[in-house]
């Protein structure tokens, strides 16, 4: 099963020129550097890339989850339904978090409180954002747990997170995120710690919720197979920048950036004719303190030349809706964005 072709619609979430900086030891670390990304209503947008690419920092900036740290600074715009989230008062952001925009974190065991029952944690969302009475909130939580595939929701509500399996913990996180029927769901590596069978169940659950509720979704993952199955569009991120973006079917059938091709070659294949070790991308993601002067990937790219090392490529559009940062496709100035 692969994601269906996606017809572009009017953006619902727009990130424009986002830069996220952290002063550290007298220097400035730029974790996200000029990211542009848009998601339409009902779209599942995937973000792929190695650890250290800035995926999580970018996604957390949407909800300003680092705003408590006064040393972090954000530049650019994050437009959600016409509102710039970076400029909203904190009181308005608190009303928006968990209600209109919800998040599923990578490790549910560290996100759920070990000293409170599932019921206590889930009903709090509804009493805080919707003003529900506790009995009404508990009934709604049981319905949501059943919707996510938990067979005995009432028993689950009485338990503590450590009494649940990893798959059940993640379903609780998903149910909690759905409590207020958000318009945008951010899923940050939601299947990383799960075995293959449970991972598939979670992906099918997210796809079903997207079809049923029409909910937009930002899905972050190292797993290109999961992105291919679930997402309508894909954004490949490296060292704080988006290097390639396209509809999922287009990107997986015709990747343009050497980094994207490298990621795809590293993915395991169920092909008995392939033997030996899996291919790897040479080297590691450089430190943001030592980002290359030219193309971000030039220090690891087998196709890099002098221009790649000296000047950062613009975002180019060699094909409609398929954008890439690579000098190889700068055949004319007309396709520069």
C-alpha distance (Angstrom), angle and dihedral (degrees) to the residues before:
residue distance angle dihedral
X1 . . .
X2 3.81 . .
X3 3.78 133.0 .
X4 3.79 114.7 -85.6
X5 3.78 121.6 -114.5
X6 3.77 110.4 -83.9
X7 3.77 124.7 -138.5
X8 3.80 110.6 -145.2
X9 3.81 115.1 -111.7
X10 3.78 135.8 179.6
X11 3.84 109.5 -62.7
X12 3.80 117.4 -104.3
X13 3.80 95.6 -176.3
X14 3.80 118.8 31.8
X15 3.79 124.9 -175.4
X16 3.79 111.9 -168.1
X17 3.79 125.5 -172.3
X18 3.81 93.4 -26.0
X19 3.80 115.3 -173.0
X20 3.80 121.5 177.8
X21 3.81 116.8 -168.8
X22 3.81 133.5 -173.4
X23 3.82 120.2 -167.7
X24 3.79 108.3 -140.1
X25 3.81 131.1 172.0
X26 3.78 92.9 -15.8
X27 3.80 93.2 -49.6
X28 3.79 134.2 93.2
X29 3.80 119.3 -117.6
X30 3.81 113.2 -157.4
X31 3.82 104.7 -157.2
X32 3.82 95.5 172.0
X33 3.79 117.7 29.9
X34 3.79 119.8 -167.8
X35 3.81 101.0 -35.1
X36 3.81 119.2 -178.4
X37 3.80 116.4 -171.4
X38 3.80 135.4 153.1
X39 3.80 134.1 -168.9
X40 3.80 125.2 -165.4
X41 3.80 125.7 -145.9
X42 3.79 108.9 -77.1
X43 3.80 93.7 11.4
X44 3.80 124.7 131.3
X45 3.81 107.1 -148.9
X46 3.79 117.1 -167.7
X47 3.81 125.6 -150.9
X48 3.81 116.6 -160.5
X49 3.78 133.1 -179.5
X50 3.78 144.6 111.6
X51 3.80 124.4 -72.1
X52 3.79 109.5 -75.9
X53 3.80 94.3 34.8
X54 3.82 93.8 115.2
X55 3.81 97.6 -111.2
X56 3.79 97.3 133.0
X57 3.81 94.9 40.8
X58 3.80 89.3 52.3
X59 3.81 93.1 49.4
X60 3.82 93.8 45.0
X61 3.80 89.4 52.5
X62 3.81 89.2 65.3
X63 3.82 89.0 67.0
X64 3.81 93.3 31.5
X65 3.79 89.9 -123.4
X66 3.80 90.1 161.6
X67 3.79 93.3 50.8
X68 3.81 91.3 102.8
X69 3.80 87.3 67.7
X70 3.79 104.3 77.2
X71 3.80 91.1 -163.2
X72 3.83 92.7 67.0
X73 3.79 116.0 88.5
X74 3.80 129.9 -168.7
X75 3.79 127.9 -161.4
X76 3.78 129.4 -172.2
X77 3.80 129.8 35.7
X78 3.80 135.8 -62.8
X79 3.80 106.1 -169.1
X80 3.80 115.6 -166.7
X81 3.81 113.8 -179.6
X82 3.80 87.5 -23.9
X83 3.84 96.7 -48.7
X84 3.81 121.5 113.3
X85 3.79 103.1 -130.9
X86 3.79 93.4 -163.1
X87 3.81 90.0 63.6
X88 3.81 101.0 40.4
X89 3.83 116.6 113.3
X90 3.80 112.5 -103.7
X91 3.82 91.8 -114.0
X92 3.82 89.9 60.1
X93 3.81 91.4 46.3
X94 3.81 90.1 54.5
X95 3.80 89.8 54.5
X96 3.80 90.8 49.0
X97 3.83 97.9 47.1
X98 3.79 111.0 89.4
X99 3.80 93.2 4.9
X100 3.82 110.2 61.6
X101 3.83 95.5 6.8
X102 3.81 120.8 34.8
X103 3.79 132.7 178.8
X104 3.79 137.4 -149.5
X105 3.79 112.0 -156.8
X106 3.79 127.8 -145.5
X107 3.81 99.3 -109.6
X108 3.83 114.6 35.6
X109 3.81 92.6 -169.9
X110 3.81 91.0 64.7
X111 3.82 93.0 40.5
X112 3.82 97.3 50.7
X113 3.80 119.3 70.7
X114 3.84 110.5 -112.0
X115 3.83 92.6 -153.2
X116 3.81 98.7 54.3
X117 3.78 129.2 66.1
X118 3.78 121.6 -113.4
X119 3.82 88.7 -109.1
X120 3.81 92.7 54.8
X121 3.79 92.3 51.0
X122 3.80 97.8 43.0
X123 3.81 98.1 43.8
X124 3.80 90.5 51.0
X125 3.81 89.4 67.7
X126 3.80 92.5 55.6
X127 3.79 96.7 42.0
X128 3.81 91.1 48.7
X129 3.81 100.5 43.6
X130 3.80 102.6 25.7
X131 3.81 103.0 27.0
X132 3.82 91.4 -126.4
X133 3.79 121.8 168.3
X134 3.81 112.4 -112.3
X135 3.80 94.9 -110.2
X136 3.81 91.2 50.1
X137 3.81 91.4 45.8
X138 3.82 91.8 50.4
X139 3.81 91.5 51.7
X140 3.80 90.5 50.1
X141 3.83 91.2 48.8
X142 3.81 91.5 52.0
X143 3.81 89.4 52.1
X144 3.80 91.6 50.9
X145 3.81 93.4 48.2
X146 3.81 89.4 51.8
X147 3.79 89.0 49.0
X148 3.79 90.7 55.9
X149 3.80 91.2 53.8
X150 3.82 103.2 -96.3
X151 3.81 105.3 145.8
X152 3.83 98.0 -154.8
X153 3.82 105.7 34.4
X154 3.82 96.3 168.5
X155 3.80 91.4 53.6
X156 3.80 89.5 47.0
X157 3.81 91.7 53.0
X158 3.81 90.3 57.4
X159 3.80 94.0 52.9
X160 3.78 133.1 87.2
X161 3.83 117.7 -121.5
X162 3.83 93.4 -109.1
X163 3.81 88.5 60.8
X164 3.82 90.7 62.1
X165 3.80 131.2 78.0
X166 3.81 120.0 -112.6
X167 3.79 91.4 -102.1
X168 3.80 92.6 51.2
X169 3.81 91.5 46.8
X170 3.80 89.8 54.3
X171 3.81 91.0 48.7
X172 3.80 88.7 52.1
X173 3.82 89.0 52.5
X174 3.81 90.8 50.2
X175 3.81 92.1 47.4
X176 3.81 90.1 49.0
X177 3.81 90.5 50.5
X178 3.82 89.6 52.4
X179 3.82 95.5 50.3
X180 3.81 94.2 101.1
X181 3.83 95.7 32.6
X182 3.83 94.9 -115.3
X183 3.77 122.3 -149.8
X184 3.83 91.9 -140.8
X185 3.81 127.4 34.6
X186 3.81 120.4 -165.6
X187 3.81 111.0 -157.3
X188 3.82 110.3 -170.6
X189 3.82 109.0 -166.9
X190 3.84 92.1 -39.4
X191 3.83 95.1 171.1
X192 3.82 102.9 39.5
X193 3.83 98.7 105.1
X194 3.82 95.8 40.1
X195 3.79 129.8 96.4
X196 3.80 118.9 -111.4
X197 3.81 96.5 -96.8
X198 3.82 95.1 49.6
X199 3.80 90.4 42.3
X200 3.80 89.9 57.2
X201 3.79 91.0 48.9
X202 3.82 91.4 51.8
X203 3.81 91.9 49.0
X204 3.80 91.1 50.4
X205 3.80 89.4 47.7
X206 3.82 92.6 52.3
X207 3.81 91.8 46.6
X208 3.80 90.6 50.0
X209 3.80 92.5 49.2
X210 3.79 90.1 50.3
X211 3.81 91.7 52.8
X212 3.80 94.0 42.6
X213 3.82 99.8 43.7
X214 3.80 101.4 26.3
X215 3.80 87.5 -130.0
X216 3.81 119.5 166.6
X217 3.78 114.7 -128.1
X218 3.80 139.0 -163.9
X219 3.81 106.3 -156.1
X220 3.82 117.3 -167.7
X221 3.78 119.0 -168.7
X222 3.80 146.3 145.0
X223 3.81 87.0 -145.7
X224 3.80 108.0 94.6
X225 3.81 90.4 -175.0
X226 3.81 90.1 59.2
X227 3.81 91.1 47.5
X228 3.81 91.6 49.0
X229 3.80 90.5 51.2
X230 3.78 99.0 44.7
X231 3.80 112.2 25.0
X232 3.78 132.9 82.3
X233 3.81 94.6 -161.5
X234 3.81 133.5 20.0
X235 3.80 131.6 -147.4
X236 3.82 115.8 -167.2
X237 3.80 111.5 -151.5
X238 3.79 129.0 -164.4
X239 3.82 130.4 172.3
X240 3.80 94.0 -15.9
X241 3.80 97.9 -44.9
X242 3.81 137.6 91.8
X243 3.81 106.8 -118.7
X244 3.80 98.6 179.0
X245 3.80 138.9 7.4
X246 3.77 132.2 177.9
X247 3.80 143.3 134.1
X248 3.81 107.3 -63.5
X249 3.80 96.1 -114.1
X250 3.81 90.9 49.6
X251 3.81 95.7 46.4
X252 3.80 95.6 48.5
X253 3.81 93.6 45.5
X254 3.82 96.3 42.7
X255 3.82 114.1 18.4
X256 3.81 111.5 -177.1
X257 3.79 108.6 -175.3
X258 3.84 115.5 77.3
X259 3.82 88.5 -132.1
X260 3.81 92.2 55.9
X261 3.79 90.6 48.2
X262 3.79 89.7 49.7
X263 3.81 91.9 52.6
X264 3.79 91.4 49.8
X265 3.81 92.7 48.5
X266 3.80 89.7 53.0
X267 3.81 93.0 55.7
X268 3.84 114.6 103.6
X269 3.81 115.8 -106.8
X270 3.79 127.7 -154.5
X271 3.78 90.9 -134.2
X272 3.78 118.0 128.0
X273 3.80 91.3 -161.0
X274 3.79 91.7 66.9
X275 3.76 113.5 84.4
X276 3.77 137.2 174.9
X277 3.79 129.4 38.5
X278 3.79 122.7 -27.4
X279 3.82 116.3 -95.8
X280 3.79 116.1 -103.8
X281 3.80 135.7 -161.9
X282 3.78 108.1 -110.2
X283 3.79 117.0 -113.2
X284 3.80 128.7 -0.2
X285 3.80 137.1 -83.8
X286 3.84 106.0 -76.0
X287 3.78 121.5 -121.8
X288 3.82 113.1 -91.3
X289 3.82 85.0 -123.9
X290 3.81 88.8 63.9
X291 3.81 101.9 38.0
X292 3.83 112.1 161.1
X293 3.80 116.8 -102.0
X294 3.80 93.9 -127.1
X295 3.79 128.8 28.9
X296 3.80 109.9 -0.9
X297 3.81 91.6 -129.9
X298 3.82 97.1 44.9
X299 3.83 95.4 103.5
X300 3.84 90.6 61.1
X301 3.80 101.6 28.3
X302 3.83 117.1 108.9
X303 3.82 90.0 -155.6
X304 3.83 97.8 51.2
X305 3.82 119.4 128.1
X306 3.80 134.3 179.5
X307 3.80 94.1 -77.6
X308 3.82 90.2 53.7
X309 3.79 90.3 54.1
X310 3.81 96.6 46.2
X311 3.81 107.0 39.5
X312 3.80 133.4 35.5
X313 3.81 110.8 -121.2
X314 3.81 119.6 -123.2
X315 3.79 122.2 -122.3
X316 3.81 105.3 -86.8
X317 3.81 131.6 -167.1
X318 3.82 109.2 -150.1
X319 3.83 90.4 167.2
X320 3.81 130.7 22.6
X321 3.81 109.0 -80.3
X322 3.82 92.6 0.6
X323 3.82 110.8 106.4
X324 3.79 128.2 -179.8
X325 3.82 139.3 174.0
X326 3.81 102.4 -137.9
X327 3.81 131.1 115.8
X328 3.79 89.4 -139.6
X329 3.81 90.1 78.5
X330 3.82 97.4 45.3
X331 3.81 92.0 105.2
X332 3.79 90.6 141.3
X333 3.76 139.0 5.0
X334 3.82 90.3 -115.6
X335 3.80 94.9 79.1
X336 3.82 94.5 51.5
X337 3.81 112.0 110.4
